[in-house]
Amino acid sequence: MSTTTPSRRGGGQAGAAPTGPLPPSAAGERAPRRRVPRTWFPHLILLPALLVELLVHVVPVLVGVFTSLLQLDQFSLRDWSAAPFVGFGNYAVVIDLSSPVGADLLRSFGTTALYSALVVGLCWVIGLAAAVALHPPFPGRGLLRTLFLVPFALPAFASVITWNFMLQRDTGLVNSLVVDVLGLTGERPFWLVGENSFASLVVVSVWRTWPFAFLTLTAGMQSIPAELYEAANVDGAGPWWRLRMVTLPMLRPVNAVLVLVLFLWSFNDFTTPFTLFGQAAPAEAEVISLHVYNSSFQTWNFGLGSAMSVLLVLFLLAVSLAYTGFLRWRRDE
Amino acid sequence: MGPRRGVAAWTAAGVAVALGLAGCGGSEDSGAAGAALTYWASNQGTSLDHDRQVLTPELEKFEQRTGISVELEVIPWTDLQNRVLAATASGEGPDVVNIGNTWSASLQATGAFLPFDEQTIGRVGGEDRFLASTLTSTGAEGRPPVAVPLYGLAYGLFYNKRLFAEAGIAQAPRTWAEFVDAAKKLTVPEKRQWGLGIMGASYTENAHFAFIFGRQNGARPFEGDEPRLDSPQMVDGVSQYVDLLSTHRVVNPSDAEYVNDTQVVKDFAAGRTAMIMIQNYATAAIRSNGMADDAYGVAPIPVLDPLPPGGKKISSHVAGINVGVFANSDDTEGALEFVDFLTSTEEQKILNGTWGSLPVVREAYDDPRFRGPLIDVFQQVLAESAETMPMVPAEAQFETLVGTAVKDVLADAASGETVDEQVVEDALAAADQRMRAGG
């Protein structure tokens, strides 16, 4: 702040400065600064970032929105800017729940909502449990923390394709354990097709993402003053009450961000289901990102796919706004 | 402090702006036409590397003869269609590209490919050089082909001779009833041996079989451009295929999760499955899985006998790979010269001989490599009992929607759910509605 105030004044005097009684060397140093008033400077320095942001985010999003208003298929793909303009026609098809396209989208949306809720919930619970367990110092804590982060650090493709091998019915490790070693079921269950595929997807996603919750919550717990725990101890609080009365309230701001980020990630997740199931996911596990991909690329109907994407963005935006609004309201209460 | 901070800030801003400008300027020179052609090859060998090793010396030969260098990129099948679509939308693509021949009509509709009208096809030796059957899969009828054939493929029924002998089956089944009967005899769950292996989760394979068996039952998936995906004949055709798993139980239910040929071929080579229905490229893969060429035989995929009313003796679609030229190519002449090279008799012998596919030009068949009992079967299938997949713009959607519907039905059957004609009909009716709704 202290630097901007004089600079604004300096800017106002720019015309008079060269004739002033300053030594030549000092004048030489200051002259370039005065050509651009200081108030512009922060904006100028932001300009490249703004351009890049426009290029990599805003323009593609706008193109996506524009595409959703076109009938973009194999007939118009080559000269896509001249594709027939259908206005909200694609949206009408997508939200008409009595049509197969709309019904499919709704089903996929439901699957995704359940998937997202489970992934966020499980990641948070496991992450919190691990963070609390590793909070007090003990030998080997650092090693355990590093180990816990491994699933998050592995490249998604490598780890998910390994899960794919493990979940195969005849040769997979999971069935070897469940059927051959433990003898839990007589029949070898399927994990990659049919009803179980949804559970497989949730497990793999939670396995991949929970370390992030663990990392964030661990970082959050570092800032909780030790005195609070000491005071709680003095009051005779056990571990459960310390968690409820100290840890969780103090972690509230961290949780607010963590849950939102986990929700957005899981709702949009494409890599995990696509790598796990390949091009044609089982209907039970067809989450919305795969559904949009299939609508666009496998059936060559990019307008319809874009309309679904835009609706998805609007939904995520609405949830995010409602969520942050709710948090603010609760904070102000 | 003030001036120093200012200098640092200005330097940072300058660097940032320079970087930004450099980023924008970088694209300027990328459009310039180079001397090299770009060629996107499909994956025909056992790996992408194998394809590169086989193609590179041929491309060098082409460069020596014409002075045109070719930049090669081998693209896996899972990506090829997306890459072609992206190139179509952006206008920035290769000069020459391999495509799955069933996509021909769909890609033709984009207008992104150089049409092989009479004059253009003359540049690669004229229509008469090519086998008539392969030319049927190069685009919609009555329009100039979007590409020319490159590698010929057809389905066959591969069977393990030893397992046939053990089961007391003297010869390859010729009718569908014989086939089901043989498959039942060959299914011995205690030995973990199954009559037939399938790729249940591959939507393209499923779509091909829906077409083949649908045609045996007299189905026509399209009337003109109108879809008829849920006609009673299609339902019969798909049921004929799905019954192998659900009713006859001659397929290992685990096959419902096979997405590609890797495991199917491995199971067959290891004797875990006695038969597979697969295209002729599999000969190379079976060999590399350690099964000798004389350990198995090939017969046409059996056909219903007697055929239902309107049914046709179809045991394969006209499968194969076409090669096309992008209309946006900077060097159409060079690209056509390269297509001429790839379809020349000499290269047809070398490449098809390596991939295990069939030459698409007549003259190549004087080579002893393309004679013999195995090759004869595929040639006979292509000549007598193969029909091209529907050459309509919506063919790509047909493969996705029908193939996925069959995949879901197979998954249900594998999980022990009852799958009857009604279930199949519902699945196909949903696919039909989706196609009509443009989805």
Interface residues (C-beta under 8 A of the other chain):
Chain A: T3 E29 R30 P32 R33 F41 L44 I45 L47 P48 A49 L51 V52 D73 Q74 F75 L77 R78 W80 V93 S99 P100 V101 D104 Q168 R169 D170 E187 R188 F190 L192 V193 G194 E195 G278 Q279 A280 P282 A283 N294 S295 F297 Q298 T299 W300 N301 L304
Chain B: G2 P3 R5 G6 A9 W10 A12 A13 A16 V17 L19 G20 G23 T78 Q81 N82 L85 T88 A89 G91 S106 L107 A109 T110 G111 A112 G200 A201 S202 Y203 N252 P253 S254 A256 E257 V259 P393 A396 Q397 T400 L401 G403 T404 K407 D408 A411 D412 A414 S415 G416 A430 Q433 R434 A437 G438 G439
